[in-house]
Amino acid sequence: MRKKWNWMDMTILIVIVLLIVVFFNRDKIIKSGSTTASNVKDVVITLEAEDLTKDMVTDLAVGDRIFSQYSLQNAVIKEITVEPLLKSEAGSDGKVRVYEDPEEVKVTVKLDAQVTYSGPYMQLGGQEVKVGSSFIMKTTKVEFPSTIKHIEVK
């Protein structure tokens, strides 16, 4: 008597073939989940922010890491400079007077960062890193808008 193939025999045969394919390609399957860091550069980024109040930068500290895309990034604050903001106004006699604003400060922050690049474009935490572009300076305690003034590739 001859045995006929039924759906159960076919299912078992397909599962066995799939297991064999997965076993021989396990290295490729495991490596596809991890990302390689071949497109990473070490840079020093200088950020500058104006028109901030003194209270906005009290929690900013050297050693803090940049927080973006719901995780800490590979960027550490290396140096912070807080200066009074200089403003100017024209007097009634037509002379320009420069004075320090007691309420607002200018903050310069240097970041030691690892950015990802693709061709001429660099990114840090989803933000484009290019001189003159805006950058949201965000740690776990502080957030304020700034402008990238200088980039040094190590």
C-alpha positions in Angstrom: 0.0 0.0 0.0 1.3 3.4 -1.0 1.3 6.3 1.6 0.0 9.7 0.5 1.5 13.0 1.5 -0.7 15.0 3.7 -0.4 18.6 5.1 1.3 17.4 8.3 4.1 15.8 6.4 4.6 18.9 4.3 4.7 21.2 7.4 7.3 19.0 9.1 9.4 19.0 6.0 9.3 22.8 5.6 10.2 23.3 9.3 13.2 21.0 9.0 14.4 22.9 5.8 14.0 26.3 7.6 15.9 25.1 10.6 18.8 23.9 8.4 18.9 27.2 6.6 18.9 29.2 9.9 21.6 27.0 11.3 24.0 27.6 8.4 23.3 31.3 8.3 23.3 32.0 12.1 26.4 34.3 11.9 24.8 36.5 9.3 21.5 36.7 11.2 23.2 37.6 14.5 25.5 40.3 12.9 22.6 42.0 11.1 21.1 43.2 14.4 24.3 45.0 15.6 25.5 48.2 14.0 29.1 48.8 13.2 30.8 52.0 14.3 33.0 52.4 11.2 31.5 55.7 10.4 32.3 57.5 13.7 34.6 60.5 14.1 35.9 62.1 17.3 35.3 65.8 17.3 35.3 68.8 19.6 32.3 71.0 19.1 32.0 74.6 20.4 28.5 75.8 21.0 27.4 79.3 21.9 24.1 80.5 23.3 23.0 84.0 24.0 20.0 85.6 25.7 19.9 83.1 28.5 19.1 83.9 32.1 21.5 82.9 34.8 19.0 80.5 36.2 18.9 78.5 32.9 22.6 77.5 33.2 23.0 76.8 36.9 22.5 73.1 36.5 25.0 72.8 33.6 28.2 71.1 34.7 31.4 69.8 33.2 31.2 66.0 32.7 27.5 66.0 31.8 26.5 64.0 28.7 24.3 65.1 25.9 20.8 63.6 26.0 18.9 63.0 22.8 16.6 60.5 21.2 15.6 59.1 24.6 19.2 58.1 25.5 22.6 59.5 26.5 24.9 60.2 23.5 28.6 59.9 23.2 29.2 63.6 23.9 30.6 65.0 27.1 30.8 68.6 28.2 34.5 69.4 28.4 34.4 73.2 29.2 31.8 75.8 30.1 32.3 79.6 29.9 29.6 81.9 31.2 30.0 85.6 30.4 27.7 88.6 30.9 25.9 89.5 27.7 27.0 92.8 26.2 24.2 95.0 24.8 24.4 98.3 23.0 22.0 101.3 22.7 22.1 104.7 21.1 21.9 107.6 23.5 20.1 110.9 22.9 23.3 112.5 21.8 23.8 109.8 19.1 26.6 108.0 20.8 26.5 104.2 21.1 26.8 102.9 24.6 27.8 99.3 25.4 26.8 97.8 28.7 26.6 94.5 30.5 23.1 93.1 30.9 22.7 92.0 34.6 19.9 89.5 33.7 21.2 87.7 30.6 24.4 85.8 29.9 26.3 84.3 27.0 27.3 80.6 27.4 30.1 78.9 25.5 30.2 75.1 25.8 32.8 72.7 24.4 31.8 69.2 23.8 34.0 66.2 23.3 31.9 64.0 21.0 31.7 61.1 18.7 29.6 61.9 15.7 28.4 59.7 12.9 29.1 60.7 9.4 27.9 59.9 6.0 29.9 61.7 3.3 30.2 65.3 4.2 27.4 65.2 6.8 27.8 64.7 10.5 25.2 63.9 13.1 25.0 63.8 16.9 21.9 62.4 18.4 19.9 63.1 15.3 21.0 66.7 14.9 23.1 67.9 12.1 26.6 69.0 13.1 27.6 71.9 10.9 29.2 75.3 11.7 26.5 78.0 11.8 23.6 75.6 12.3 21.4 75.5 15.4 21.9 72.8 18.0 19.7 72.0 20.9 22.0 71.7 23.9 20.2 69.1 26.1 21.4 67.2 29.2 19.3 65.4 31.7 18.9 68.7 33.7 19.2 71.5 31.2 17.9 72.3 27.7 18.5 75.5 25.6 19.0 76.4 22.0 22.5 77.2 20.8 24.6 77.7 17.6 27.6 75.7 16.5 30.6 78.1 16.3 33.5 75.7 15.7 34.2 72.0 15.0 37.6 70.4 15.4 38.2 66.9 14.1 40.6 65.0 16.3 
